[in-house]
Amino acid sequence: MPPLDGGFYKAKKMSKKFKHIMIDLETLGTRADAVIMSIGAVKFDLETGEIDENAFYASISIDSNHDVKPRHISESTMIWWLQQSPEAQRVFSEAKTTLLASLEDLQDWFDHPDYIVWSNGADFDIPMAAHAYSTHGLTAPWKFWNTRCFRTIKNLPGAPAGAKQGVAHNALDNAISQTKHLQKIWEALFTPIVVSTSIPTTRRKGAKA
């Protein structure tokens, strides 16, 4: 949908419950203009561990990536995909939508531009999606100062490891897995520890309770 009012589309108020989004892209390259094959995203609460069941997933046709301006396909990335699991490779045979339609649908799903948006790396998913929005004459449904790097957080000293969940390199499964790992790290490193300040009393021997 076209941008309105100050560059952002009109939308509902942001959910009070979920203020964060994790986004993951599966692509045919590592450049900002790489072909985007799928987009997965979830809304979540960073502190409670909750994840919204209303997730986003779009499987995108390769041909539609070239409708406005040809996007890049990397030979080495294609070879890498041939080495992935059959489950991950299903992205090539799923029912497809167009890149434009998926970008518009993601705008609608965001419903507000004030979410904190996370991805696994500051130079991959979010910049690629932003490039695609710009190429199609659309405004990305987030504010650039609200983007966050999950890779930085998971490499902090003391950050607990996370267990991979779902199908590796499935965009939605990756988004869910990364979200659960981020929530685990947040609880371990940033949840305040409540320390009792009360002074225990000592009863004299023989005193009645």
Stockholm file with secondary structure:
# STOCKHOLM 1.0

chainA/1-209         MPPLDGGFYKAKKMSKKFKHIMIDLETLGTRADAVIMSIGAVKFDLETGEIDENAFYASISIDSNHDVKPRHISESTMIWWLQQSPEAQRVFSEAKTTLLASLEDLQDWFDHPDYIVWSNGADFDIPMAAHAYSTHGLTAPWKFWNTRCFRTIKNLPGAPAGAKQGVAHNALDNAISQTKHLQKIWEALFTPIVVSTSIPTTRRKGAKA
#=GR chainA/1-209 SS CCCCTTTSCCCCCCCSSCCEEEEEEEESCSSTTBCEEEEEEEEECTTTCCBCSCCEEEEBCTGGGGSSSCCBCCHHHHHHHHTSCHHHHGGGTSCCBCHHHHHHHHHHHHCSTTCEEEESSTTSHHHHHHHHHHHTTCCCSSCGGGEEEHHHHHTSTTCCCCCCCSSTTCHHHHHHHHHHHHHHHHHHHHSCCCCCCCCCCCCCTTCCC
#=GC SS_cons         CCCCTTTSCCCCCCCSSCCEEEEEEEESCSSTTBCEEEEEEEEECTTTCCBCSCCEEEEBCTGGGGSSSCCBCCHHHHHHHHTSCHHHHGGGTSCCBCHHHHHHHHHHHHCSTTCEEEESSTTSHHHHHHHHHHHTTCCCSSCGGGEEEHHHHHTSTTCCCCCCCSSTTCHHHHHHHHHHHHHHHHHHHHSCCCCCCCCCCCCCTTCCC
//
